[in-house]
Amino acid sequence: MPATISREQFLKQTALAGAALLVSSLEGWAGILPDKKLKVAVIGCGSVSNRYLPQLLSSPLIEVVSLCDIKYERALAQNAQYKVNAATYPNIDELLKGVPFDMMVTLTNMQVHGELNKKALLAGRHVWSEKPMANTYAEGKALLEMAKSKNLRLWGAPAVVNSPQFAFMSKTIQEGKLGRIASAHGQYGHTGPTWSAFFYEKGGGSMPDLGVYNMATLTGLLGPAKSVMAMTSIVNPERTVDDKGKIKVEAEDNAHILLEHDKGVISHVMCGFNYFDPHGHEAAGQQLHSIQVYGDKGNMRLIGYDWETNGVVLDTSWTEPPQLLCTEKGGYEWQEGARVTGESIVKGIEPRINVEHALHVLEIIEAARKSSASGMKIRLQSKFPWPMV
């Protein structure tokens, strides 16, 4: 056996060791599901549940047993529309006392994710949470520590690392096809949601709603960020929304974030609720690029949004034109996270999505706000297993 090993060998060995531990742990969880079917409760039956419920109901390994919403009529409506045949509840306390279930899927307003996820973990349930999984890094870290202490799983959206395009880009970087990586850019924005005030209230904002996707993609491709510098602003101080009429905007609707990665790599994210884009939330035909990565031997551009990917343009030649590659989605959908992670518990496998990555992105968002307020570079504490592919 050699006295020294390369960094690549070390990473492979530690990754394999970590994977073995995770799989062993997951096999333990799978063992508590004798019928090999995960019972799931969905809390939050608004618009996002229209995407999640078909995914969950399509899985032979998952049974949706409960639906919950503080606007109780919405739980009843979704139960009928999707023929779920689930129990319905008006609040989380009734949900947790009701029909037994294994995992809670949190799809509510982002401001209450942390408190709801905590209640579920305390009650012994696994959790998949829409982004962000908590409102502060400290709250998210406490949730993760609680989950570990109870031998429970906790995951947070987004699921962008699951796309074939992400895997292709990651492998292209890891194989050195772009040379030494220097810079990357991500952008995502539209003119802002109109259906609810929570996007603009304290604890909301364009970073946890929009920038979170690019932050997850860029850190997933380039590795954990070491520090953050940012500027945020409120461009439109008032908004008119469906549920509350005219409101005062309290959270950033415009943000530019610089991320420092290892080996001198710098990436940049811009996101906001004031960006004109005819596609808006409809991403199927989007041909603009949302992610760019530059090295000294090549560059690549992700076509479409990173949550709704349409291909990767790869440019590595001085003489040949760029190539449009990896155009197939392979069944990937942004709303698949709860299904994929839920099935991983039943199968006893470890998904690519991991909670440490979601927690790292949450720390970036909080650090960006601190940086904007202070004008200072903010050092980060968190890391996650990397490379992810």
C-alpha positions as CSV (number, residue, x, y, z in Angstrom):
1,M,0.0,0.0,0.0
2,P,1.5,3.4,-1.0
3,A,2.5,5.7,1.8
4,T,0.9,8.7,0.1
5,I,-2.2,9.0,-2.1
6,S,-3.3,11.7,-4.5
7,R,-6.1,14.2,-3.7
8,E,-8.3,12.4,-6.2
9,Q,-7.7,9.0,-4.6
10,F,-8.4,10.5,-1.2
11,L,-11.6,12.1,-2.3
12,K,-12.8,8.8,-3.9
13,Q,-11.9,6.8,-0.8
14,T,-13.6,9.2,1.6
15,A,-16.6,9.5,-0.6
16,L,-17.0,5.7,-0.8
17,A,-16.6,5.4,3.0
18,G,-19.2,8.1,3.5
19,A,-21.6,6.5,1.0
20,A,-21.2,3.1,2.8
21,L,-22.2,4.7,6.1
22,L,-25.1,6.5,4.6
23,V,-26.4,3.4,2.8
24,S,-26.1,1.4,6.0
25,S,-28.0,4.1,7.8
26,L,-30.7,4.2,5.1
27,E,-31.1,0.4,5.2
28,G,-31.9,0.8,8.9
29,W,-34.7,3.3,8.0
30,A,-35.9,1.1,5.3
31,G,-36.2,-1.7,7.8
32,I,-38.9,0.1,9.7
33,L,-41.1,0.1,6.7
34,P,-42.1,-3.6,6.4
35,D,-44.7,-3.0,3.7
36,K,-42.0,-1.0,1.7
37,K,-44.4,1.9,1.2
38,L,-43.7,5.4,2.7
39,K,-46.7,7.1,4.2
40,V,-46.5,10.9,3.3
41,A,-48.4,13.9,4.6
42,V,-48.5,17.1,2.6
43,I,-48.8,20.4,4.5
44,G,-49.7,23.4,2.3
45,C,-52.2,22.8,-0.5
46,G,-51.7,25.9,-2.5
47,S,-50.4,26.3,-6.1
48,V,-47.2,24.3,-5.5
49,S,-49.1,21.3,-4.4
50,N,-50.4,21.0,-8.0
51,R,-46.9,20.1,-9.0
52,Y,-46.0,17.9,-6.1
53,L,-49.1,15.8,-5.7
54,P,-48.9,14.2,-9.2
55,Q,-45.3,13.3,-8.5
56,L,-46.0,11.7,-5.2
57,L,-49.1,9.9,-6.4
58,S,-47.2,8.5,-9.4
59,S,-44.8,6.5,-7.1
60,P,-45.6,2.9,-6.2
61,L,-43.4,3.3,-3.1
62,I,-45.3,6.2,-1.7
63,E,-48.8,6.6,-0.3
64,V,-50.2,10.1,0.4
65,V,-52.3,9.6,3.6
66,S,-52.8,13.2,4.8
67,L,-53.4,16.7,3.4
68,C,-53.2,19.8,5.6
69,D,-53.8,23.5,5.1
70,I,-54.7,26.4,7.4
71,K,-57.2,27.3,4.6
72,Y,-59.0,24.0,5.1
73,E,-61.0,24.2,2.0
74,R,-57.8,24.0,-0.1
75,A,-57.0,20.6,1.5
76,L,-60.5,19.4,0.7
77,A,-60.2,20.7,-2.8
78,Q,-56.9,19.0,-3.6
79,N,-58.1,15.8,-2.0
80,A,-61.0,15.8,-4.4
81,Q,-59.2,17.0,-7.5
82,Y,-56.4,14.5,-7.3
83,K,-58.5,11.7,-5.9
84,V,-56.0,11.2,-3.1
85,N,-58.5,9.6,-0.6
86,A,-56.4,11.1,2.2
87,A,-57.4,12.4,5.7
88,T,-57.5,16.2,5.8
89,Y,-56.6,18.6,8.6
90,P,-56.7,22.4,9.2
91,N,-53.4,22.7,11.1
92,I,-50.2,20.8,11.8
93,D,-51.1,19.9,15.4
94,E,-54.2,18.1,14.2
95,L,-52.1,16.6,11.4
96,L,-49.5,15.1,13.8
97,K,-52.2,13.7,16.0
98,G,-54.1,12.2,13.1
99,V,-53.4,9.3,10.7
100,P,-49.9,8.0,11.2
101,F,-47.3,8.9,8.5
102,D,-43.6,8.7,7.9
103,M,-42.6,11.9,6.1
104,M,-44.0,15.4,5.9
105,V,-43.7,17.4,2.7
106,T,-43.8,21.2,3.6
107,L,-45.2,23.4,0.8
108,T,-46.4,26.4,2.9
109,N,-45.4,30.0,2.9
110,M,-41.6,30.1,3.4
111,Q,-41.8,32.1,6.6
112,V,-43.2,29.2,8.6
113,H,-41.1,26.4,7.2
114,G,-38.7,26.3,10.1
115,E,-41.3,26.0,12.8
116,L,-43.4,23.4,10.9
117,N,-40.4,21.3,10.1
118,K,-39.3,21.4,13.8
119,K,-42.7,20.2,14.9
120,A,-42.6,17.3,12.4
121,L,-39.1,16.2,13.5
122,L,-40.0,16.4,17.2
123,A,-42.9,14.1,16.4
124,G,-40.5,11.6,14.8
125,R,-41.3,12.3,11.1
126,H,-38.8,12.6,8.2
127,V,-39.1,16.0,6.3
128,W,-38.9,17.2,2.8
129,S,-39.2,21.0,2.8
130,E,-39.7,23.5,0.0
131,K,-37.1,26.2,0.0
132,P,-35.8,27.5,2.3
133,M,-36.0,24.8,5.0
134,A,-35.7,27.4,7.7
135,N,-35.5,31.2,8.0
136,T,-32.0,31.4,9.4
137,Y,-28.8,29.4,9.2
138,A,-28.9,28.8,12.9
139,E,-32.5,27.5,12.8
140,G,-31.6,25.2,9.9
141,K,-28.5,23.9,11.6
142,A,-30.6,23.2,14.7
143,L,-33.1,21.3,12.6
144,L,-30.3,19.2,11.1
145,E,-28.9,18.4,14.5
146,M,-32.3,17.4,15.7
147,A,-32.9,15.2,12.7
148,K,-29.6,13.4,13.3
149,S,-30.2,12.9,17.0
150,K,-33.5,11.2,16.2
151,N,-32.2,9.1,13.3
152,L,-34.5,11.0,10.9
153,R,-34.0,12.4,7.4
154,L,-34.4,16.1,6.5
155,W,-34.1,17.5,3.0
156,G,-34.6,20.9,1.5
157,A,-35.4,22.1,-2.0
158,P,-34.4,22.8,-4.7
159,A,-33.7,19.6,-6.6
160,V,-31.6,21.2,-9.4
161,V,-28.7,18.8,-8.8
162,N,-30.9,15.9,-10.1
163,S,-31.1,17.1,-13.7
164,P,-29.1,15.3,-16.4
165,Q,-27.8,18.7,-17.4
166,F,-26.3,19.3,-14.0
167,A,-24.6,15.9,-14.1
168,F,-23.2,16.7,-17.5
169,M,-21.8,20.0,-16.5
170,S,-20.3,18.6,-13.3
171,K,-18.6,15.8,-15.2
172,T,-17.3,18.2,-17.8
173,I,-15.7,20.3,-15.0
174,Q,-14.4,17.3,-13.1
175,E,-12.8,15.8,-16.3
176,G,-10.9,19.1,-16.9
177,K,-12.5,19.8,-20.3
178,L,-12.9,23.5,-19.4
179,G,-9.3,23.7,-18.1
180,R,-8.7,25.7,-15.0
181,I,-12.1,27.2,-13.9
182,A,-12.1,30.9,-13.2
183,S,-15.6,32.3,-13.1
184,A,-19.3,31.5,-13.3
185,H,-22.6,33.4,-13.5
186,G,-26.2,32.6,-12.7
187,Q,-29.3,34.7,-13.3
188,Y,-33.0,34.2,-12.6
189,G,-35.8,36.7,-12.3
190,H,-39.2,37.9,-13.4
191,T,-41.6,40.7,-12.6
192,G,-42.7,39.1,-9.3
193,P,-45.5,36.9,-8.0
194,T,-48.9,38.5,-7.6
195,W,-50.8,35.7,-5.8
196,S,-49.4,36.2,-2.3
197,A,-47.8,38.8,-0.1
198,F,-45.4,36.5,1.7
199,F,-42.9,36.8,-1.2
200,Y,-42.4,40.5,-0.2
201,E,-42.8,40.3,3.5
202,K,-40.0,39.9,6.1
203,G,-38.4,36.4,5.6
204,G,-39.4,36.4,1.9
205,G,-37.4,38.1,-0.9
206,S,-36.0,37.3,-4.3
207,M,-33.0,35.3,-2.8
208,P,-34.9,32.5,-1.1
209,D,-37.5,32.4,-3.8
210,L,-35.3,32.7,-7.0
211,G,-31.6,33.1,-6.3
212,V,-31.7,29.8,-4.3
213,Y,-31.7,27.9,-7.6
214,N,-28.6,29.5,-9.0
215,M,-26.8,29.3,-5.6
216,A,-27.6,25.6,-5.4
217,T,-26.4,25.0,-9.0
218,L,-23.2,27.0,-8.8
219,T,-22.1,25.6,-5.5
220,G,-23.0,22.2,-6.7
221,L,-20.8,22.6,-9.7
222,L,-17.9,24.6,-8.2
223,G,-17.9,23.5,-4.6
224,P,-18.9,25.2,-1.3
225,A,-18.5,29.0,-1.1
226,K,-15.9,30.3,1.4
227,S,-17.2,33.8,1.6
228,V,-19.9,36.2,0.3
229,M,-20.1,39.8,-0.8
230,A,-23.4,41.2,-1.9
231,M,-25.6,44.2,-2.6
232,T,-29.4,44.0,-2.3
233,S,-32.1,46.6,-2.8
234,I,-35.8,47.2,-3.0
235,V,-36.6,48.6,-6.4
236,N,-40.4,48.7,-6.0
237,P,-41.3,49.7,-2.4
238,E,-45.0,48.9,-3.0
239,R,-46.8,45.9,-4.6
240,T,-50.3,45.0,-5.2
241,V,-51.1,41.3,-4.5
242,D,-54.1,39.1,-4.7
243,D,-54.5,38.2,-1.0
244,K,-53.8,41.6,0.6
245,G,-54.0,44.3,-2.0
246,K,-51.4,47.0,-1.8
247,I,-48.5,46.2,0.5
248,K,-45.2,47.6,1.6
249,V,-42.2,45.5,0.3
250,E,-40.0,44.5,3.2
251,A,-37.6,42.0,1.7
252,E,-35.1,42.5,-1.2
253,D,-36.6,42.4,-4.7
254,N,-33.2,42.8,-6.3
255,A,-29.9,41.1,-5.4
256,H,-26.3,40.6,-6.7
257,I,-24.2,38.1,-4.9
258,L,-20.5,37.3,-5.3
259,L,-19.3,33.9,-4.1
260,E,-15.7,33.0,-3.4
261,H,-15.0,29.3,-4.0
262,D,-11.8,27.3,-3.6
263,K,-8.8,27.7,-5.9
264,G,-9.6,31.3,-6.8
265,V,-12.9,30.6,-8.4
266,I,-15.5,33.4,-8.2
267,S,-19.1,33.1,-9.1
268,H,-21.9,35.6,-9.3
269,V,-25.7,35.4,-8.9
270,M,-28.3,38.0,-9.9
271,C,-31.9,37.6,-9.1
272,G,-34.9,39.8,-8.7
273,F,-38.7,40.5,-9.0
274,N,-38.1,43.4,-11.5
275,Y,-36.7,41.4,-14.4
276,F,-38.8,41.5,-17.6
277,D,-38.9,38.1,-19.2
278,P,-41.8,37.0,-21.4
279,H,-41.3,33.4,-20.2
280,G,-41.8,34.3,-16.5
281,H,-42.6,31.0,-14.7
282,E,-43.2,29.2,-18.0
283,A,-39.9,27.7,-18.8
284,A,-40.5,25.1,-21.4
285,G,-39.5,27.3,-24.4
286,Q,-36.8,29.3,-22.6
287,Q,-33.7,29.4,-24.8
288,L,-31.7,32.0,-22.9
289,H,-28.9,30.6,-20.6
290,S,-29.3,30.8,-16.9
291,I,-25.8,29.5,-15.9
292,Q,-22.4,30.2,-17.5
293,V,-19.1,28.6,-16.4
294,Y,-15.7,29.8,-17.8
295,G,-12.4,28.1,-17.8
296,D,-9.2,28.7,-19.7
297,K,-9.8,25.9,-22.2
298,G,-13.6,26.2,-22.6
299,N,-16.9,27.5,-21.4
300,M,-20.4,26.1,-21.1
301,R,-23.9,27.6,-20.8
302,L,-27.0,26.0,-19.4
303,I,-29.9,26.7,-21.7
304,G,-33.2,27.3,-20.0
305,Y,-33.7,27.8,-16.2
306,D,-31.6,25.5,-14.0
307,W,-34.8,24.1,-12.6
308,E,-36.3,23.5,-16.1
309,T,-33.3,22.6,-18.2
310,N,-33.2,22.5,-22.0
311,G,-29.6,21.6,-22.8
312,V,-26.0,22.7,-22.4
313,V,-23.9,24.7,-25.0
314,L,-20.3,23.6,-24.8
315,D,-17.5,25.6,-26.4
316,T,-14.0,24.1,-26.3
317,S,-12.6,24.8,-29.8
318,W,-10.9,27.8,-31.4
319,T,-12.1,26.7,-34.8
320,E,-15.3,24.7,-34.4
321,P,-18.7,26.2,-33.5
322,P,-20.1,25.5,-30.0
323,Q,-22.2,22.3,-29.5
324,L,-25.6,22.0,-28.1
325,L,-25.5,18.9,-26.0
326,C,-27.5,17.0,-23.3
327,T,-30.9,18.2,-24.4
328,E,-32.9,15.3,-22.9
329,K,-34.4,15.7,-19.4
330,G,-34.5,12.0,-18.7
331,G,-37.7,12.4,-16.8
332,Y,-36.3,15.1,-14.5
333,E,-38.8,17.7,-13.1
334,W,-38.1,20.4,-10.5
335,Q,-40.9,19.1,-8.3
336,E,-39.5,15.6,-8.0
337,G,-37.5,16.2,-4.8
338,A,-40.0,14.8,-2.3
339,R,-40.7,11.7,-4.4
340,V,-37.0,11.0,-5.0
341,T,-36.0,11.4,-1.4
342,G,-39.1,9.6,-0.1
343,E,-38.3,6.6,-2.4
344,S,-34.7,6.7,-1.2
345,I,-35.9,5.9,2.3
346,V,-37.8,2.9,1.1
347,K,-35.0,1.7,-1.2
348,G,-32.3,2.2,1.4
349,I,-30.2,4.3,-1.0
350,E,-28.7,7.8,-0.7
351,P,-30.0,10.4,-3.2
352,R,-27.8,13.1,-4.7
353,I,-29.8,15.8,-2.9
354,N,-28.4,16.3,0.6
355,V,-29.4,18.5,3.4
356,E,-25.9,20.0,4.0
357,H,-26.1,21.5,0.6
358,A,-29.5,23.1,1.3
359,L,-28.1,24.4,4.6
360,H,-25.1,25.9,2.8
361,V,-27.3,27.8,0.4
362,L,-29.4,29.1,3.4
363,E,-26.2,30.4,5.0
364,I,-25.3,32.1,1.7
365,I,-28.6,33.9,1.6
366,E,-28.2,35.1,5.2
367,A,-24.6,36.1,4.6
368,A,-25.6,38.1,1.5
369,R,-28.0,40.2,3.6
370,K,-25.3,40.8,6.2
371,S,-22.8,41.8,3.5
372,S,-25.2,44.2,1.9
373,A,-26.1,45.8,5.2
374,S,-22.4,46.1,6.4
375,G,-20.5,46.4,3.1
376,M,-18.2,43.7,4.3
377,K,-17.2,40.3,3.0
378,I,-18.8,37.6,5.2
379,R,-17.0,34.3,5.8
380,L,-19.1,31.1,5.7
381,Q,-19.0,28.1,8.1
382,S,-20.9,25.4,6.3
383,K,-19.8,22.8,3.8
384,F,-21.3,19.8,2.0
385,P,-20.1,16.6,0.3
386,W,-18.5,17.6,-3.0
387,P,-18.2,16.9,-5.9
388,M,-21.8,15.8,-6.1
389,V,-21.4,14.0,-9.4
